[in-house]
């Protein structure tokens, strides 16, 4: 589970920072992958749920940016 937690923290850091487009795109792709992996694991779902609040604002800002790569 610590690998999942570490990946989630790295994703949060990339999405919340002024990372390059490639790094942010990778972070969003990895987040989707983690969400798919966690569908059968209650602990992982809880970690994702706790992270949602810190991901919403930067994600909305990226969506508003209207960049297809993001």
Phi and psi in degrees as GROMACS dihedral restraints (atoms count N, CA, C in turn):
[ dihedral_restraints ]
;  ai    aj    ak    al  type     phi  dphi    fc
    3     4     5     6     1   -65.1    20    10
    4     5     6     7     1   -31.9    20    10
    6     7     8     9     1   -61.7    20    10
    7     8     9    10     1   -41.7    20    10
    9    10    11    12     1   -62.8    20    10
   10    11    12    13     1   -46.3    20    10
   12    13    14    15     1   -62.4    20    10
   13    14    15    16     1   -43.0    20    10
   15    16    17    18     1   -63.1    20    10
   16    17    18    19     1   -43.0    20    10
   18    19    20    21     1   -63.0    20    10
   19    20    21    22     1   -41.9    20    10
   21    22    23    24     1   -63.6    20    10
   22    23    24    25     1   -40.8    20    10
   24    25    26    27     1   -65.2    20    10
   25    26    27    28     1   -39.5    20    10
   27    28    29    30     1   -65.5    20    10
   28    29    30    31     1   -41.0    20    10
   30    31    32    33     1   -61.7    20    10
   31    32    33    34     1   -47.3    20    10
   33    34    35    36     1   -59.1    20    10
   34    35    36    37     1   -41.0    20    10
   36    37    38    39     1   -64.3    20    10
   37    38    39    40     1   -44.9    20    10
   39    40    41    42     1   -66.6    20    10
   40    41    42    43     1   -43.6    20    10
   42    43    44    45     1   -68.9    20    10
   43    44    45    46     1   -34.7    20    10
   45    46    47    48     1   -83.2    20    10
   46    47    48    49     1    -9.7    20    10
   48    49    50    51     1  -101.0    20    10
   49    50    51    52     1  -178.3    20    10
   51    52    53    54     1   -93.0    20    10
   52    53    54    55     1    47.0    20    10
   54    55    56    57     1   -66.5    20    10
   55    56    57    58     1   162.4    20    10
   57    58    59    60     1   -64.9    20    10
   58    59    60    61     1   160.9    20    10
   60    61    62    63     1   -56.8    20    10
   61    62    63    64     1   -42.0    20    10
   63    64    65    66     1   -62.1    20    10
   64    65    66    67     1   -41.9    20    10
   66    67    68    69     1   -67.9    20    10
   67    68    69    70     1   -39.9    20    10
   69    70    71    72     1   -67.9    20    10
   70    71    72    73     1   -41.0    20    10
   72    73    74    75     1   -60.1    20    10
   73    74    75    76     1   -43.0    20    10
   75    76    77    78     1   -61.8    20    10
   76    77    78    79     1   -41.2    20    10
   78    79    80    81     1   -63.0    20    10
   79    80    81    82     1   -43.9    20    10
   81    82    83    84     1   -65.9    20    10
   82    83    84    85     1   -38.8    20    10
   84    85    86    87     1   -64.2    20    10
   85    86    87    88     1   -43.1    20    10
   87    88    89    90     1   -66.9    20    10
   88    89    90    91     1   -37.9    20    10
   90    91    92    93     1   -61.0    20    10
   91    92    93    94     1   -43.9    20    10
   93    94    95    96     1   -60.3    20    10
   94    95    96    97     1   -43.1    20    10
   96    97    98    99     1   -61.8    20    10
   97    98    99   100     1   -43.9    20    10
   99   100   101   102     1   -63.2    20    10
  100   101   102   103     1   -39.0    20    10
  102   103   104   105     1   -62.6    20    10
  103   104   105   106     1   -41.8    20    10
  105   106   107   108     1   -65.7    20    10
  106   107   108   109     1   -40.8    20    10
  108   109   110   111     1   -65.7    20    10
  109   110   111   112     1   -32.8    20    10
  111   112   113   114     1   -83.1    20    10
  112   113   114   115     1    -2.7    20    10
  114   115   116   117     1   -58.5    20    10
  115   116   117   118     1   -23.9    20    10
  117   118   119   120     1  -111.4    20    10
  118   119   120   121     1     9.9    20    10
  120   121   122   123     1  -125.5    20    10
  121   122   123   124     1   108.1    20    10
  123   124   125   126     1   -58.6    20    10
  124   125   126   127     1   -40.4    20    10
  126   127   128   129     1   -63.2    20    10
  127   128   129   130     1   -40.5    20    10
  129   130   131   132     1   -68.0    20    10
  130   131   132   133     1   -39.4    20    10
  132   133   134   135     1   -61.4    20    10
  133   134   135   136     1   -41.0    20    10
  135   136   137   138     1   -64.1    20    10
  136   137   138   139     1   -40.6    20    10
  138   139   140   141     1   -63.1    20    10
  139   140   141   142     1   -43.5    20    10
  141   142   143   144     1   -62.2    20    10
  142   143   144   145     1   -42.2    20    10
  144   145   146   147     1   -61.8    20    10
  145   146   147   148     1   -41.0    20    10
  147   148   149   150     1   -67.5    20    10
  148   149   150   151     1   -26.5    20    10
  150   151   152   153     1   -84.4    20    10
  151   152   153   154     1   -17.3    20    10
  153   154   155   156     1   -55.3    20    10
  154   155   156   157     1   -44.1    20    10
  156   157   158   159     1   -59.1    20    10
  157   158   159   160     1   -40.6    20    10
  159   160   161   162     1   -78.7    20    10
  160   161   162   163     1   -14.0    20    10
  162   163   164   165     1   -95.6    20    10
  163   164   165   166     1   -19.1    20    10
  165   166   167   168     1   -63.2    20    10
  166   167   168   169     1   -53.1    20    10
  168   169   170   171     1   -60.5    20    10
  169   170   171   172     1   -50.3    20    10
  171   172   173   174     1   -66.7    20    10
  172   173   174   175     1   -30.9    20    10
  174   175   176   177     1   -67.8    20    10
  175   176   177   178     1   -43.7    20    10
  177   178   179   180     1   -62.0    20    10
  178   179   180   181     1   -40.5    20    10
  180   181   182   183     1   -62.4    20    10
  181   182   183   184     1   -39.6    20    10
  183   184   185   186     1   -68.3    20    10
  184   185   186   187     1   -37.4    20    10
  186   187   188   189     1   -65.1    20    10
  187   188   189   190     1   -41.5    20    10
  189   190   191   192     1   -66.1    20    10
  190   191   192   193     1   -23.6    20    10
  192   193   194   195     1   -63.4    20    10
  193   194   195   196     1   -21.2    20    10
  195   196   197   198     1    61.3    20    10
  196   197   198   199     1    35.0    20    10
  198   199   200   201     1  -102.7    20    10
  199   200   201   202     1   119.8    20    10
  201   202   203   204     1   -57.8    20    10
  202   203   204   205     1   -34.2    20    10
  204   205   206   207     1   -63.8    20    10
  205   206   207   208     1   -29.1    20    10
